């Protein structure tokens, strides 16, 4: 089965994306199922086929374990990781011809260095789920150079940690004009992670470096 893991910081538009993309795909005649994996999402604008709130909620964890929102969210995902049979059982009830969208929580640590999501992804891959990560980032980060570099580094770390084919998406791009004039045009921000243009230059640099070392070796 094919599926996408929709991830990104809080407020980046993951749930809105899942709703919009599912409607778009259904209009094309595709069958879609949405899985809500965000235990803090208690205002869902779509009807999820699977909802983690049936297993655990952030509110319950915070109340019973006296944890804050961040610690509580991490606990919830660790709990899902340890009780993955629940999710697998629910997924088996979804018809094989459905495309699945996983609406994930917005805790950045879950995708940069914590292992719970990574473990869940590995388990799904072993069940032959063909996954792609869709990483949403709010376009307002383009308004400040420091913020943009920071979010680029976060995206790169996420790509390494999640270890899936990755699509980085600038969300809310229709609102980007309200942040004032950008330092570069929009193409710069959307193409910045496409580093293919560096390959030819790096090959030339590598060749020149090898030649220099070769000559220095024989001169010495």
C-alpha positions in Angstrom: 0.0 0.0 0.0 1.1 3.5 -0.7 1.1 6.3 1.9 2.5 9.6 2.9 3.7 10.8 6.2 2.7 14.4 6.7 5.0 16.1 9.1 6.2 19.6 10.0 6.3 22.1 12.9 3.1 23.1 14.8 0.8 25.3 12.8 2.4 24.6 9.4 -0.9 23.3 8.0 -0.5 19.5 8.2 -4.2 18.8 9.0 -5.4 21.4 6.4 -3.1 19.8 3.8 -4.5 16.3 4.6 -8.0 17.5 4.2 -7.3 19.4 1.0 -5.2 16.7 -0.6 -7.7 14.0 0.3 -10.5 16.0 -1.4 -8.3 16.6 -4.4 -7.5 12.9 -4.8 -11.1 11.8 -4.3 -12.1 14.2 -7.1 -9.7 12.4 -9.3 -11.3 9.1 -8.5 -8.7 7.9 -6.0 -9.7 6.1 -2.8 -8.1 7.8 0.3 -8.0 7.1 4.0 -6.6 9.5 6.6 -4.9 8.3 9.8 -4.7 10.9 12.6 -1.6 10.3 14.6 -1.7 13.6 16.5 -3.0 12.9 20.1 -3.2 16.7 20.6 -5.5 17.3 17.6 -9.0 17.5 19.0 -10.4 19.7 16.3 -10.2 17.7 13.1 -11.9 19.1 9.9 -12.2 15.6 8.4 -13.4 12.2 9.5 -10.3 10.1 10.2 -10.4 6.4 9.3 -8.1 5.8 12.3 -7.7 8.2 15.2 -4.9 7.8 17.8 -7.3 9.4 20.4 -9.0 6.0 20.6 -5.7 4.7 22.0 -4.3 7.8 23.9 -4.8 11.5 24.1 -2.4 14.3 25.2 -4.9 15.7 27.6 -5.1 12.4 29.5 -1.3 12.0 29.6 -0.8 15.6 30.9 -3.5 15.1 33.6 -2.5 11.7 34.8 1.3 11.9 34.5 1.7 15.6 35.2 3.6 16.2 32.0 3.8 19.4 30.0 2.6 19.5 26.3 6.0 18.7 24.8 6.8 15.8 27.2 3.3 14.6 27.0 3.4 14.4 23.2 6.6 12.5 23.2 5.2 10.1 25.8 2.1 9.5 23.5 4.3 8.6 20.5 6.5 6.3 22.6 3.2 4.7 23.8 2.1 4.2 20.2 5.5 2.8 19.4 5.2 0.2 22.2 1.6 -0.6 21.2 2.1 -0.7 17.5 -0.1 -3.8 17.2 -3.1 -1.5 17.7 -2.2 0.6 14.7 -1.4 -2.4 12.6 -4.7 -4.0 13.4 -6.6 -0.8 12.4 -4.6 -0.5 9.2 -5.4 -4.0 8.1 -9.1 -3.0 8.1 -8.4 -0.4 5.4 -9.0 -1.7 1.8 -5.8 -2.5 -0.1 -6.7 -0.1 -2.9 -6.8 3.0 -0.6 -4.0 5.6 -0.5 -3.2 6.4 3.1 -2.3 9.8 4.6 -0.8 9.9 8.1 -1.5 13.2 9.8 1.4 13.5 12.3 2.0 15.6 15.4 4.0 18.8 15.2 6.6 18.2 17.8 9.9 18.8 15.9 12.0 16.6 18.2 10.0 13.6 17.1 11.6 13.9 13.6 15.0 15.3 14.4 16.4 13.0 17.1 13.7 11.0 18.9 13.3 7.4 17.8 9.5 6.7 18.2 8.4 8.0 14.8 11.5 6.4 13.2 10.6 3.0 14.7 7.0 3.3 13.5 8.1 4.1 10.0 10.5 1.1 10.0 7.6 -1.2 11.2 5.3 0.1 8.5 8.0 -0.5 5.8 8.4 -4.1 7.0 4.6 -4.5 6.3 5.3 -3.4 2.7 3.9 0.2 3.1 5.5 2.4 0.4 6.0 5.6 2.3 7.0 9.2 1.4 7.5 12.0 3.9 5.8 15.3 3.1 7.5 18.0 5.3 5.5 21.2 5.5 7.2 24.4 6.5 5.4 27.8 6.9 6.4 30.3 4.2 6.9 33.0 6.9 10.4 31.5 7.5 11.4 33.0 4.1 11.0 36.5 5.6 14.2 36.2 7.7 17.5 34.8 6.6 18.4 33.3 10.0 15.0 31.6 10.3 15.2 30.2 6.8 18.7 28.7 7.4 17.4 27.3 10.7 14.5 25.6 9.1 16.7 24.3 6.3 18.9 22.6 8.8 15.9 21.2 10.6 14.6 19.8 7.3 18.0 18.2 6.5 18.2 16.6 10.0 14.6 15.3 9.6 15.4 13.8 6.2 18.3 11.9 7.8 16.3 10.8 10.9 13.1 9.7 9.2 15.0 8.1 6.3 12.2 8.2 3.7 11.8 9.7 0.2 11.2 13.3 1.2 9.2 16.2 -0.3 9.7 19.6 1.4 6.7 21.9 1.0 6.5 25.7 1.6 2.9 26.0 3.0 0.8 29.1 3.1 2.8 30.6 0.2 -0.3 32.6 -0.7 0.3 34.7 2.4 3.9 35.3 1.8 3.4 38.9 0.5 2.2 40.0 3.9 5.7 39.5 5.3 7.1 42.2 3.1 9.7 42.1 0.3 11.7 38.9 0.3 15.5 39.0 -0.1 15.3 36.6 -3.1 12.5 35.5 -5.5 10.4 32.5 -4.5 12.3 30.1 -6.8 15.4 30.5 -4.7 13.5 29.3 -1.6 11.9 26.3 -3.3 15.0 25.1 -5.2 17.6 25.6 -2.4 17.6 21.9 -1.4 18.1 20.8 -5.0 21.9 20.5 -5.0 22.4 18.7 -8.4 23.9 21.8 -9.8 26.9 21.4 -7.4 27.8 17.9 -8.7 29.7 19.1 -11.8 31.6 21.7 -9.7 32.4 19.2 -7.0 33.7 16.7 -9.6 36.0 19.3 -11.0 37.2 20.2 -7.5 37.8 16.6 -6.6 39.8 16.0 -9.8 41.9 19.1 -9.2 42.5 18.1 -5.6 43.5 14.6 -6.6 45.9 15.9 -9.2 47.5 18.3 -6.7 48.0 15.5 -4.1 49.4 13.2 -6.8 52.0 15.9 -7.8 52.9 16.7 -4.3 53.5 13.0 -3.5 56.0 12.6 -6.3 57.7 16.0 -5.6 58.2 15.0 -2.0 
